[in-house]
């Protein structure tokens, strides 16, 4: 790392195509497209391709994304988002959409997402009269580390373990890695990308937690 830290990468989830491998018909009927991750951008592009379409077929939509990384992934498809919330969390996204949409009643929203996505975006927009079509275009699948990876983790003796999603927290907890580290007299702080991941760490009783002030 550029700041001198030594790092070890331990994958705890895998990303796979979702069960809905084609985009909805009549894309011209949608008013908003919401993309909450790089994976959503990538896998929705594949759904579009399989349907003989691309992002240009949604040119009438206002597009909202969470984070600069998601915006950059979208730029690779020649598209610039209309909205990036100041805070890279779903609550800020919801707030900013409702501020921009003067008449939400009856507006149609397309929401490509993971099988593990929380329902809060759809629920909040539907409460304001919008119709949300959720498309499960990719799956987040827990991955159990193999014995050699666990040995490598203990040998690495981490001081901080960082998490970028609640799914990785769940996989870490289900693999009992915290107990394995404790059994080897390793004290670890846990880094969180944002408030949702922090809540997952707290629910798993993993502490202390350091939360990033800004989510990229």
Secondary structure, 3 states (H helix, E strand, C coil): CCCCCCCCCCCCEEEEECCCCCCCCCHHHCCEEEECCHHHHHHHHHHHHHCCCCHHHHCCCEEEECCHHHHHHHHCCCCCCCEECCCCCHHHHHHHHHHHCCCCCCCEEEEEEECCCCCHHHHHHHHCCCEEEEEEEEEEEECCCCHHHHHHHHHHCCCEEEECCHHHHHHHHHCCHHHHHHHCCCCCEEEECCHHHHHHHHHCCCCCEEECCCCC
